[in-house]
């Protein structure tokens, strides 16, 4: 076994690898960018080395800097995590030159599976079923359009390099093909340095089921069963589970055998995942699955496999890379229960799942009832430079229903303040009738998106708690003195006060009548609450609202108050100043919804535009976001140029006023 390894990654995956490695007595070396100088993976490591500035091209993708850190630290092996250099065969080749083991497959194996077109051709030779499509070298747009016509619409354009949903476009109308092709190619070039694409038949009732495989240097290979990753948004996985609902043993055997056959075809060593697209139009059957791609690394969702098999896949990686045989044979592996993983992100779901930034003023996740994989703690910053993941929340149960209930409970207990998140969206998915019944395909979220992103209205208890906290009537108990425990105490009744909040884009204003002791009356046009404060400390408040008792958690600072009910989180922004006049959201402006780079600009001063015209494309975290004209009109001013870096909320384009 290695004595010291370097982890060429950051965030939750770097922390997760360190936990297992250090438990096995292996010392860990971290690398970091300037933005991550105080990150959790740096604090966990036995030693750490700076790579460079925050952008990944100047830090985590700097092979020369990483090799310097390897040589200076004396690390014997490198764990790549996922993303960054994890599937870069040139990096593996550089490690081979200096005699350092890559904790993963060989450079040849990565190359064999790194390009989707070549991988599909290889799988066809290995008798693994593949999706009908064009996987050749001809990238002429007219030729590709003709191939799409032959395949039949809808088709899927896919960047041939990389993954994670980047460079993928579904096309239903031939008239949209070339525009979608340009966008997919541009995104593929930006994300993977390769703008070439392949064209495939789009399966209209698809499920994404993948098989975890593992090989060693001695010619052995096994699979650790399947994961269902069908719950996706824009080809990005949202909630994963294992095993797959509705899976039959015949189907599992067929997919597992195909996955092992694929791994052996390239002499695979280490952890890998064979991703299949499954035609679920007639249920699951052994003849209805097709190879999509192989991820030659550890997957983000590997915890669900660990949960149902009882195996530590990082420990397997370390043992295999150090020359040992696989810890288990196929016959020794079995499935126990059910597991779900939800990806908790800092992202604004109603705005189209845009990545968000901010300081995590408060972060408390349910460590007792769920497995939490995270690389951040309270006080850490979600920066615009990297993936905005806060944590992976994974739960296990004896049955699917038990596990799903556990996930819903864990999400309800997750307290996050300081950044918008997708927590409520994940909770809504857990409550979705079809998903709860196991009736899931990759189109579920898009079909039911409107209902899934409806923000719940604040409960009466949340309103009461925020109001008392905001008016400093919920006194924090600092001693055992009974006088110190009274909040809002008056020798007379009848005093009134008022407080205003901004919540979910709306202004809320409440009148508060102060009664004797700790009793209050809170009202507005739609609210009529009799409230009695029972107790409060620095993070919890107990109160009776209209005769019903509630125990709530909260976080409050000078900017906002977040109330945690155990099922929902409600955030109330404090109102300190009324602003007059119309702002940039009056319909005359196009604003950037997040920090990013302008990669396409189709706007000139004096240009006549119609509502919905695509004017600007901003790229953030390797995903493109098209910004449209808010109304018909004439462009008065353009404030950006192609290639500019823009901030969240920056004014990009101004239309002439349509006032008469």
Secondary structure as a PSIPRED ss2 file (coil, helix, strand):
# PSIPRED VFORMAT (PSIPRED V4.0)

   1 X C   1.000  0.000  0.000
   2 X C   1.000  0.000  0.000
   3 X C   1.000  0.000  0.000
   4 X E   0.000  0.000  1.000
   5 X E   0.000  0.000  1.000
   6 X E   0.000  0.000  1.000
   7 X E   0.000  0.000  1.000
   8 X C   1.000  0.000  0.000
   9 X C   1.000  0.000  0.000
  10 X C   1.000  0.000  0.000
  11 X H   0.000  1.000  0.000
  12 X H   0.000  1.000  0.000
  13 X H   0.000  1.000  0.000
  14 X H   0.000  1.000  0.000
  15 X H   0.000  1.000  0.000
  16 X H   0.000  1.000  0.000
  17 X H   0.000  1.000  0.000
  18 X H   0.000  1.000  0.000
  19 X H   0.000  1.000  0.000
  20 X H   0.000  1.000  0.000
  21 X H   0.000  1.000  0.000
  22 X H   0.000  1.000  0.000
  23 X H   0.000  1.000  0.000
  24 X C   1.000  0.000  0.000
  25 X C   1.000  0.000  0.000
  26 X C   1.000  0.000  0.000
  27 X E   0.000  0.000  1.000
  28 X E   0.000  0.000  1.000
  29 X E   0.000  0.000  1.000
  30 X E   0.000  0.000  1.000
  31 X E   0.000  0.000  1.000
  32 X E   0.000  0.000  1.000
  33 X E   0.000  0.000  1.000
  34 X H   0.000  1.000  0.000
  35 X H   0.000  1.000  0.000
  36 X H   0.000  1.000  0.000
  37 X C   1.000  0.000  0.000
  38 X C   1.000  0.000  0.000
  39 X C   1.000  0.000  0.000
  40 X H   0.000  1.000  0.000
  41 X H   0.000  1.000  0.000
  42 X H   0.000  1.000  0.000
  43 X H   0.000  1.000  0.000
  44 X H   0.000  1.000  0.000
  45 X C   1.000  0.000  0.000
  46 X C   1.000  0.000  0.000
  47 X E   0.000  0.000  1.000
  48 X E   0.000  0.000  1.000
  49 X E   0.000  0.000  1.000
  50 X E   0.000  0.000  1.000
  51 X E   0.000  0.000  1.000
  52 X E   0.000  0.000  1.000
  53 X C   1.000  0.000  0.000
  54 X C   1.000  0.000  0.000
  55 X C   1.000  0.000  0.000
  56 X H   0.000  1.000  0.000
  57 X H   0.000  1.000  0.000
  58 X H   0.000  1.000  0.000
  59 X C   1.000  0.000  0.000
  60 X C   1.000  0.000  0.000
  61 X C   1.000  0.000  0.000
  62 X C   1.000  0.000  0.000
  63 X H   0.000  1.000  0.000
  64 X H   0.000  1.000  0.000
  65 X H   0.000  1.000  0.000
  66 X H   0.000  1.000  0.000
  67 X H   0.000  1.000  0.000
  68 X H   0.000  1.000  0.000
  69 X H   0.000  1.000  0.000
  70 X H   0.000  1.000  0.000
  71 X H   0.000  1.000  0.000
  72 X H   0.000  1.000  0.000
  73 X H   0.000  1.000  0.000
  74 X C   1.000  0.000  0.000
  75 X C   1.000  0.000  0.000
  76 X C   1.000  0.000  0.000
  77 X E   0.000  0.000  1.000
  78 X E   0.000  0.000  1.000
  79 X E   0.000  0.000  1.000
  80 X C   1.000  0.000  0.000
  81 X C   1.000  0.000  0.000
  82 X C   1.000  0.000  0.000
  83 X C   1.000  0.000  0.000
  84 X C   1.000  0.000  0.000
  85 X C   1.000  0.000  0.000
  86 X C   1.000  0.000  0.000
  87 X C   1.000  0.000  0.000
  88 X C   1.000  0.000  0.000
  89 X H   0.000  1.000  0.000
  90 X H   0.000  1.000  0.000
  91 X H   0.000  1.000  0.000
  92 X H   0.000  1.000  0.000
  93 X H   0.000  1.000  0.000
  94 X H   0.000  1.000  0.000
  95 X H   0.000  1.000  0.000
  96 X H   0.000  1.000  0.000
  97 X H   0.000  1.000  0.000
  98 X C   1.000  0.000  0.000
  99 X C   1.000  0.000  0.000
 100 X C   1.000  0.000  0.000
 101 X E   0.000  0.000  1.000
 102 X E   0.000  0.000  1.000
 103 X C   1.000  0.000  0.000
 104 X C   1.000  0.000  0.000
 105 X C   1.000  0.000  0.000
 106 X C   1.000  0.000  0.000
 107 X H   0.000  1.000  0.000
 108 X H   0.000  1.000  0.000
 109 X H   0.000  1.000  0.000
 110 X H   0.000  1.000  0.000
 111 X H   0.000  1.000  0.000
 112 X H   0.000  1.000  0.000
 113 X H   0.000  1.000  0.000
 114 X H   0.000  1.000  0.000
 115 X E   0.000  0.000  1.000
 116 X H   0.000  1.000  0.000
 117 X H   0.000  1.000  0.000
 118 X H   0.000  1.000  0.000
 119 X H   0.000  1.000  0.000
 120 X H   0.000  1.000  0.000
 121 X H   0.000  1.000  0.000
 122 X H   0.000  1.000  0.000
 123 X H   0.000  1.000  0.000
 124 X H   0.000  1.000  0.000
 125 X H   0.000  1.000  0.000
 126 X C   1.000  0.000  0.000
 127 X C   1.000  0.000  0.000
 128 X C   1.000  0.000  0.000
 129 X C   1.000  0.000  0.000
 130 X E   0.000  0.000  1.000
 131 X C   1.000  0.000  0.000
 132 X C   1.000  0.000  0.000
 133 X E   0.000  0.000  1.000
 134 X E   0.000  0.000  1.000
 135 X C   1.000  0.000  0.000
 136 X C   1.000  0.000  0.000
 137 X C   1.000  0.000  0.000
 138 X C   1.000  0.000  0.000
 139 X C   1.000  0.000  0.000
 140 X C   1.000  0.000  0.000
 141 X H   0.000  1.000  0.000
 142 X H   0.000  1.000  0.000
 143 X H   0.000  1.000  0.000
 144 X H   0.000  1.000  0.000
 145 X H   0.000  1.000  0.000
 146 X H   0.000  1.000  0.000
 147 X H   0.000  1.000  0.000
 148 X H   0.000  1.000  0.000
 149 X H   0.000  1.000  0.000
 150 X H   0.000  1.000  0.000
 151 X H   0.000  1.000  0.000
 152 X C   1.000  0.000  0.000
 153 X C   1.000  0.000  0.000
 154 X C   1.000  0.000  0.000
 155 X E   0.000  0.000  1.000
 156 X E   0.000  0.000  1.000
 157 X E   0.000  0.000  1.000
 158 X E   0.000  0.000  1.000
 159 X E   0.000  0.000  1.000
 160 X C   1.000  0.000  0.000
 161 X E   0.000  0.000  1.000
 162 X C   1.000  0.000  0.000
 163 X C   1.000  0.000  0.000
 164 X C   1.000  0.000  0.000
 165 X C   1.000  0.000  0.000
 166 X C   1.000  0.000  0.000
 167 X C   1.000  0.000  0.000
 168 X E   0.000  0.000  1.000
 169 X E   0.000  0.000  1.000
 170 X E   0.000  0.000  1.000
 171 X E   0.000  0.000  1.000
 172 X C   1.000  0.000  0.000
 173 X C   1.000  0.000  0.000
 174 X H   0.000  1.000  0.000
 175 X H   0.000  1.000  0.000
 176 X H   0.000  1.000  0.000
 177 X H   0.000  1.000  0.000
 178 X H   0.000  1.000  0.000
 179 X H   0.000  1.000  0.000
 180 X H   0.000  1.000  0.000
 181 X H   0.000  1.000  0.000
 182 X H   0.000  1.000  0.000
 183 X H   0.000  1.000  0.000
 184 X H   0.000  1.000  0.000
 185 X H   0.000  1.000  0.000
 186 X H   0.000  1.000  0.000
 187 X H   0.000  1.000  0.000
 188 X H   0.000  1.000  0.000
 189 X H   0.000  1.000  0.000
 190 X H   0.000  1.000  0.000
 191 X H   0.000  1.000  0.000
 192 X H   0.000  1.000  0.000
 193 X C   1.000  0.000  0.000
 194 X C   1.000  0.000  0.000
 195 X C   1.000  0.000  0.000
 196 X C   1.000  0.000  0.000
 197 X E   0.000  0.000  1.000
 198 X E   0.000  0.000  1.000
 199 X E   0.000  0.000  1.000
 200 X E   0.000  0.000  1.000
 201 X E   0.000  0.000  1.000
 202 X C   1.000  0.000  0.000
 203 X C   1.000  0.000  0.000
 204 X C   1.000  0.000  0.000
 205 X C   1.000  0.000  0.000
 206 X E   0.000  0.000  1.000
 207 X E   0.000  0.000  1.000
 208 X E   0.000  0.000  1.000
 209 X E   0.000  0.000  1.000
 210 X E   0.000  0.000  1.000
 211 X E   0.000  0.000  1.000
 212 X E   0.000  0.000  1.000
 213 X E   0.000  0.000  1.000
 214 X E   0.000  0.000  1.000
 215 X E   0.000  0.000  1.000
 216 X C   1.000  0.000  0.000
 217 X C   1.000  0.000  0.000
 218 X C   1.000  0.000  0.000
 219 X C   1.000  0.000  0.000
 220 X C   1.000  0.000  0.000
 221 X E   0.000  0.000  1.000
 222 X E   0.000  0.000  1.000
 223 X E   0.000  0.000  1.000
 224 X E   0.000  0.000  1.000
 225 X E   0.000  0.000  1.000
 226 X E   0.000  0.000  1.000
 227 X E   0.000  0.000  1.000
 228 X E   0.000  0.000  1.000
 229 X E   0.000  0.000  1.000
 230 X E   0.000  0.000  1.000
 231 X E   0.000  0.000  1.000
 232 X E   0.000  0.000  1.000
 233 X E   0.000  0.000  1.000
 234 X C   1.000  0.000  0.000
 235 X C   1.000  0.000  0.000
 236 X E   0.000  0.000  1.000
 237 X E   0.000  0.000  1.000
 238 X E   0.000  0.000  1.000
 239 X E   0.000  0.000  1.000
 240 X E   0.000  0.000  1.000
 241 X E   0.000  0.000  1.000
 242 X E   0.000  0.000  1.000
 243 X C   1.000  0.000  0.000
 244 X C   1.000  0.000  0.000
 245 X C   1.000  0.000  0.000
 246 X C   1.000  0.000  0.000
 247 X C   1.000  0.000  0.000
 248 X C   1.000  0.000  0.000
 249 X H   0.000  1.000  0.000
 250 X H   0.000  1.000  0.000
 251 X H   0.000  1.000  0.000
 252 X H   0.000  1.000  0.000
 253 X H   0.000  1.000  0.000
 254 X H   0.000  1.000  0.000
 255 X H   0.000  1.000  0.000
 256 X H   0.000  1.000  0.000
 257 X H   0.000  1.000  0.000
 258 X H   0.000  1.000  0.000
 259 X H   0.000  1.000  0.000
 260 X H   0.000  1.000  0.000
 261 X H   0.000  1.000  0.000
 262 X H   0.000  1.000  0.000
 263 X H   0.000  1.000  0.000
 264 X H   0.000  1.000  0.000
 265 X H   0.000  1.000  0.000
 266 X C   1.000  0.000  0.000
 267 X C   1.000  0.000  0.000
 268 X C   1.000  0.000  0.000
 269 X C   1.000  0.000  0.000
 270 X E   0.000  0.000  1.000
 271 X E   0.000  0.000  1.000
 272 X E   0.000  0.000  1.000
 273 X E   0.000  0.000  1.000
 274 X E   0.000  0.000  1.000
 275 X E   0.000  0.000  1.000
 276 X E   0.000  0.000  1.000
 277 X E   0.000  0.000  1.000
 278 X E   0.000  0.000  1.000
 279 X E   0.000  0.000  1.000
 280 X C   1.000  0.000  0.000
 281 X C   1.000  0.000  0.000
 282 X C   1.000  0.000  0.000
 283 X C   1.000  0.000  0.000
 284 X C   1.000  0.000  0.000
 285 X C   1.000  0.000  0.000
 286 X C   1.000  0.000  0.000
 287 X C   1.000  0.000  0.000
 288 X C   1.000  0.000  0.000
 289 X E   0.000  0.000  1.000
 290 X E   0.000  0.000  1.000
 291 X E   0.000  0.000  1.000
 292 X E   0.000  0.000  1.000
 293 X E   0.000  0.000  1.000
 294 X E   0.000  0.000  1.000
 295 X E   0.000  0.000  1.000
 296 X C   1.000  0.000  0.000
 297 X C   1.000  0.000  0.000
 298 X C   1.000  0.000  0.000
 299 X C   1.000  0.000  0.000
 300 X C   1.000  0.000  0.000
 301 X C   1.000  0.000  0.000
 302 X H   0.000  1.000  0.000
 303 X H   0.000  1.000  0.000
 304 X H   0.000  1.000  0.000
 305 X H   0.000  1.000  0.000
 306 X H   0.000  1.000  0.000
 307 X H   0.000  1.000  0.000
 308 X H   0.000  1.000  0.000
 309 X H   0.000  1.000  0.000
 310 X C   1.000  0.000  0.000
 311 X C   1.000  0.000  0.000
 312 X C   1.000  0.000  0.000
 313 X H   0.000  1.000  0.000
 314 X H   0.000  1.000  0.000
 315 X H   0.000  1.000  0.000
 316 X H   0.000  1.000  0.000
 317 X H   0.000  1.000  0.000
 318 X H   0.000  1.000  0.000
 319 X H   0.000  1.000  0.000
 320 X H   0.000  1.000  0.000
 321 X H   0.000  1.000  0.000
 322 X C   1.000  0.000  0.000
 323 X C   1.000  0.000  0.000
 324 X C   1.000  0.000  0.000
 325 X C   1.000  0.000  0.000
 326 X C   1.000  0.000  0.000
 327 X C   1.000  0.000  0.000
 328 X C   1.000  0.000  0.000
 329 X C   1.000  0.000  0.000
 330 X H   0.000  1.000  0.000
 331 X H   0.000  1.000  0.000
 332 X H   0.000  1.000  0.000
 333 X C   1.000  0.000  0.000
 334 X C   1.000  0.000  0.000
 335 X C   1.000  0.000  0.000
 336 X C   1.000  0.000  0.000
 337 X C   1.000  0.000  0.000
 338 X E   0.000  0.000  1.000
 339 X E   0.000  0.000  1.000
 340 X E   0.000  0.000  1.000
 341 X E   0.000  0.000  1.000
 342 X E   0.000  0.000  1.000
 343 X E   0.000  0.000  1.000
 344 X E   0.000  0.000  1.000
 345 X E   0.000  0.000  1.000
 346 X C   1.000  0.000  0.000
 347 X E   0.000  0.000  1.000
 348 X E   0.000  0.000  1.000
 349 X C   1.000  0.000  0.000
 350 X C   1.000  0.000  0.000
 351 X C   1.000  0.000  0.000
 352 X C   1.000  0.000  0.000
 353 X C   1.000  0.000  0.000
 354 X E   0.000  0.000  1.000
 355 X E   0.000  0.000  1.000
 356 X C   1.000  0.000  0.000
 357 X C   1.000  0.000  0.000
 358 X E   0.000  0.000  1.000
 359 X E   0.000  0.000  1.000
 360 X C   1.000  0.000  0.000
 361 X C   1.000  0.000  0.000
 362 X E   0.000  0.000  1.000
 363 X E   0.000  0.000  1.000
 364 X E   0.000  0.000  1.000
 365 X C   1.000  0.000  0.000
 366 X C   1.000  0.000  0.000
 367 X C   1.000  0.000  0.000
 368 X C   1.000  0.000  0.000
 369 X C   1.000  0.000  0.000
 370 X C   1.000  0.000  0.000
 371 X E   0.000  0.000  1.000
 372 X E   0.000  0.000  1.000
 373 X E   0.000  0.000  1.000
 374 X E   0.000  0.000  1.000
 375 X C   1.000  0.000  0.000
 376 X C   1.000  0.000  0.000
 377 X C   1.000  0.000  0.000
 378 X C   1.000  0.000  0.000
 379 X C   1.000  0.000  0.000
 380 X C   1.000  0.000  0.000
 381 X E   0.000  0.000  1.000
 382 X E   0.000  0.000  1.000
 383 X C   1.000  0.000  0.000
 384 X C   1.000  0.000  0.000
 385 X C   1.000  0.000  0.000
 386 X C   1.000  0.000  0.000
 387 X C   1.000  0.000  0.000
 388 X C   1.000  0.000  0.000
 389 X E   0.000  0.000  1.000
 390 X E   0.000  0.000  1.000
 391 X E   0.000  0.000  1.000
 392 X E   0.000  0.000  1.000
 393 X E   0.000  0.000  1.000
 394 X E   0.000  0.000  1.000
 395 X E   0.000  0.000  1.000
 396 X E   0.000  0.000  1.000
 397 X E   0.000  0.000  1.000
 398 X C   1.000  0.000  0.000
 399 X C   1.000  0.000  0.000
 400 X H   0.000  1.000  0.000
 401 X H   0.000  1.000  0.000
 402 X H   0.000  1.000  0.000
 403 X H   0.000  1.000  0.000
 404 X H   0.000  1.000  0.000
 405 X H   0.000  1.000  0.000
 406 X H   0.000  1.000  0.000
 407 X H   0.000  1.000  0.000
 408 X H   0.000  1.000  0.000
 409 X H   0.000  1.000  0.000
 410 X H   0.000  1.000  0.000
 411 X H   0.000  1.000  0.000
 412 X H   0.000  1.000  0.000
 413 X C   1.000  0.000  0.000
 414 X C   1.000  0.000  0.000
 415 X E   0.000  0.000  1.000
 416 X E   0.000  0.000  1.000
 417 X E   0.000  0.000  1.000
 418 X C   1.000  0.000  0.000
 419 X C   1.000  0.000  0.000
 420 X C   1.000  0.000  0.000
 421 X C   1.000  0.000  0.000
 422 X C   1.000  0.000  0.000
 423 X H   0.000  1.000  0.000
 424 X H   0.000  1.000  0.000
 425 X H   0.000  1.000  0.000
 426 X H   0.000  1.000  0.000
 427 X H   0.000  1.000  0.000
 428 X H   0.000  1.000  0.000
 429 X H   0.000  1.000  0.000
 430 X H   0.000  1.000  0.000
 431 X C   1.000  0.000  0.000
 432 X C   1.000  0.000  0.000
 433 X H   0.000  1.000  0.000
 434 X H   0.000  1.000  0.000
 435 X H   0.000  1.000  0.000
 436 X H   0.000  1.000  0.000
 437 X C   1.000  0.000  0.000
 438 X C   1.000  0.000  0.000
 439 X C   1.000  0.000  0.000
 440 X C   1.000  0.000  0.000
 441 X C   1.000  0.000  0.000
 442 X C   1.000  0.000  0.000
 443 X C   1.000  0.000  0.000
 444 X H   0.000  1.000  0.000
 445 X H   0.000  1.000  0.000
 446 X H   0.000  1.000  0.000
 447 X H   0.000  1.000  0.000
 448 X C   1.000  0.000  0.000
 449 X H   0.000  1.000  0.000
 450 X H   0.000  1.000  0.000
 451 X H   0.000  1.000  0.000
 452 X H   0.000  1.000  0.000
 453 X C   1.000  0.000  0.000
 454 X C   1.000  0.000  0.000
 455 X C   1.000  0.000  0.000
 456 X C   1.000  0.000  0.000
 457 X C   1.000  0.000  0.000
 458 X C   1.000  0.000  0.000
 459 X C   1.000  0.000  0.000
 460 X H   0.000  1.000  0.000
 461 X H   0.000  1.000  0.000
 462 X H   0.000  1.000  0.000
 463 X H   0.000  1.000  0.000
 464 X H   0.000  1.000  0.000
 465 X H   0.000  1.000  0.000
 466 X H   0.000  1.000  0.000
 467 X H   0.000  1.000  0.000
 468 X H   0.000  1.000  0.000
 469 X H   0.000  1.000  0.000
 470 X H   0.000  1.000  0.000
 471 X C   1.000  0.000  0.000
 472 X C   1.000  0.000  0.000
 473 X C   1.000  0.000  0.000
 474 X C   1.000  0.000  0.000
 475 X C   1.000  0.000  0.000
 476 X C   1.000  0.000  0.000
 477 X C   1.000  0.000  0.000
 478 X C   1.000  0.000  0.000
 479 X C   1.000  0.000  0.000
 480 X C   1.000  0.000  0.000
 481 X C   1.000  0.000  0.000
 482 X H   0.000  1.000  0.000
 483 X H   0.000  1.000  0.000
 484 X H   0.000  1.000  0.000
 485 X H   0.000  1.000  0.000
 486 X C   1.000  0.000  0.000
 487 X C   1.000  0.000  0.000
 488 X C   1.000  0.000  0.000
 489 X C   1.000  0.000  0.000
 490 X C   1.000  0.000  0.000
 491 X C   1.000  0.000  0.000
 492 X C   1.000  0.000  0.000
 493 X C   1.000  0.000  0.000
 494 X C   1.000  0.000  0.000
 495 X E   0.000  0.000  1.000
 496 X E   0.000  0.000  1.000
 497 X E   0.000  0.000  1.000
 498 X E   0.000  0.000  1.000
 499 X E   0.000  0.000  1.000
 500 X E   0.000  0.000  1.000
 501 X E   0.000  0.000  1.000
 502 X E   0.000  0.000  1.000
 503 X E   0.000  0.000  1.000
 504 X C   1.000  0.000  0.000
 505 X C   1.000  0.000  0.000
 506 X E   0.000  0.000  1.000
 507 X E   0.000  0.000  1.000
 508 X E   0.000  0.000  1.000
 509 X E   0.000  0.000  1.000
 510 X E   0.000  0.000  1.000
 511 X E   0.000  0.000  1.000
 512 X E   0.000  0.000  1.000
 513 X E   0.000  0.000  1.000
 514 X E   0.000  0.000  1.000
 515 X C   1.000  0.000  0.000
 516 X C   1.000  0.000  0.000
 517 X C   1.000  0.000  0.000
 518 X C   1.000  0.000  0.000
 519 X E   0.000  0.000  1.000
 520 X E   0.000  0.000  1.000
 521 X E   0.000  0.000  1.000
 522 X E   0.000  0.000  1.000
 523 X E   0.000  0.000  1.000
 524 X E   0.000  0.000  1.000
 525 X C   1.000  0.000  0.000
 526 X C   1.000  0.000  0.000
 527 X E   0.000  0.000  1.000
 528 X E   0.000  0.000  1.000
 529 X E   0.000  0.000  1.000
 530 X E   0.000  0.000  1.000
 531 X E   0.000  0.000  1.000
 532 X E   0.000  0.000  1.000
 533 X E   0.000  0.000  1.000
 534 X E   0.000  0.000  1.000
 535 X E   0.000  0.000  1.000
 536 X E   0.000  0.000  1.000
 537 X C   1.000  0.000  0.000
 538 X C   1.000  0.000  0.000
 539 X C   1.000  0.000  0.000
 540 X E   0.000  0.000  1.000
 541 X E   0.000  0.000  1.000
 542 X E   0.000  0.000  1.000
 543 X E   0.000  0.000  1.000
 544 X E   0.000  0.000  1.000
 545 X E   0.000  0.000  1.000
 546 X C   1.000  0.000  0.000
 547 X C   1.000  0.000  0.000
 548 X E   0.000  0.000  1.000
 549 X E   0.000  0.000  1.000
 550 X E   0.000  0.000  1.000
 551 X E   0.000  0.000  1.000
 552 X E   0.000  0.000  1.000
 553 X E   0.000  0.000  1.000
 554 X E   0.000  0.000  1.000
 555 X E   0.000  0.000  1.000
 556 X E   0.000  0.000  1.000
 557 X C   1.000  0.000  0.000
 558 X C   1.000  0.000  0.000
 559 X C   1.000  0.000  0.000
 560 X E   0.000  0.000  1.000
 561 X E   0.000  0.000  1.000
 562 X E   0.000  0.000  1.000
 563 X E   0.000  0.000  1.000
 564 X E   0.000  0.000  1.000
 565 X C   1.000  0.000  0.000
 566 X C   1.000  0.000  0.000
 567 X C   1.000  0.000  0.000
 568 X C   1.000  0.000  0.000
 569 X E   0.000  0.000  1.000
 570 X E   0.000  0.000  1.000
 571 X E   0.000  0.000  1.000
 572 X E   0.000  0.000  1.000
 573 X E   0.000  0.000  1.000
 574 X E   0.000  0.000  1.000
 575 X C   1.000  0.000  0.000
 576 X C   1.000  0.000  0.000
 577 X C   1.000  0.000  0.000
 578 X C   1.000  0.000  0.000
 579 X C   1.000  0.000  0.000
 580 X C   1.000  0.000  0.000
 581 X C   1.000  0.000  0.000
 582 X C   1.000  0.000  0.000
 583 X C   1.000  0.000  0.000
 584 X C   1.000  0.000  0.000
 585 X C   1.000  0.000  0.000
 586 X C   1.000  0.000  0.000
 587 X C   1.000  0.000  0.000
 588 X C   1.000  0.000  0.000
 589 X E   0.000  0.000  1.000
 590 X E   0.000  0.000  1.000
 591 X E   0.000  0.000  1.000
 592 X C   1.000  0.000  0.000
 593 X C   1.000  0.000  0.000
 594 X C   1.000  0.000  0.000
 595 X C   1.000  0.000  0.000
 596 X E   0.000  0.000  1.000
 597 X E   0.000  0.000  1.000
 598 X E   0.000  0.000  1.000
 599 X E   0.000  0.000  1.000
 600 X E   0.000  0.000  1.000
 601 X E   0.000  0.000  1.000
 602 X C   1.000  0.000  0.000
 603 X C   1.000  0.000  0.000
 604 X C   1.000  0.000  0.000
 605 X C   1.000  0.000  0.000
 606 X C   1.000  0.000  0.000
 607 X C   1.000  0.000  0.000
 608 X E   0.000  0.000  1.000
 609 X E   0.000  0.000  1.000
 610 X C   1.000  0.000  0.000
 611 X C   1.000  0.000  0.000
 612 X C   1.000  0.000  0.000
 613 X C   1.000  0.000  0.000
 614 X E   0.000  0.000  1.000
 615 X E   0.000  0.000  1.000
 616 X E   0.000  0.000  1.000
 617 X E   0.000  0.000  1.000
 618 X E   0.000  0.000  1.000
 619 X E   0.000  0.000  1.000
 620 X E   0.000  0.000  1.000
 621 X C   1.000  0.000  0.000
 622 X C   1.000  0.000  0.000
 623 X E   0.000  0.000  1.000
 624 X E   0.000  0.000  1.000
 625 X E   0.000  0.000  1.000
 626 X E   0.000  0.000  1.000
 627 X E   0.000  0.000  1.000
 628 X E   0.000  0.000  1.000
 629 X C   1.000  0.000  0.000
 630 X C   1.000  0.000  0.000
 631 X C   1.000  0.000  0.000
 632 X C   1.000  0.000  0.000
 633 X E   0.000  0.000  1.000
 634 X E   0.000  0.000  1.000
 635 X E   0.000  0.000  1.000
 636 X E   0.000  0.000  1.000
 637 X E   0.000  0.000  1.000
 638 X E   0.000  0.000  1.000
 639 X C   1.000  0.000  0.000
 640 X C   1.000  0.000  0.000
 641 X C   1.000  0.000  0.000
 642 X C   1.000  0.000  0.000
 643 X C   1.000  0.000  0.000
 644 X C   1.000  0.000  0.000
 645 X E   0.000  0.000  1.000
 646 X E   0.000  0.000  1.000
 647 X C   1.000  0.000  0.000
 648 X C   1.000  0.000  0.000
 649 X C   1.000  0.000  0.000
 650 X C   1.000  0.000  0.000
 651 X E   0.000  0.000  1.000
 652 X E   0.000  0.000  1.000
 653 X E   0.000  0.000  1.000
 654 X E   0.000  0.000  1.000
 655 X E   0.000  0.000  1.000
 656 X C   1.000  0.000  0.000
 657 X C   1.000  0.000  0.000
 658 X C   1.000  0.000  0.000
 659 X C   1.000  0.000  0.000
 660 X C   1.000  0.000  0.000
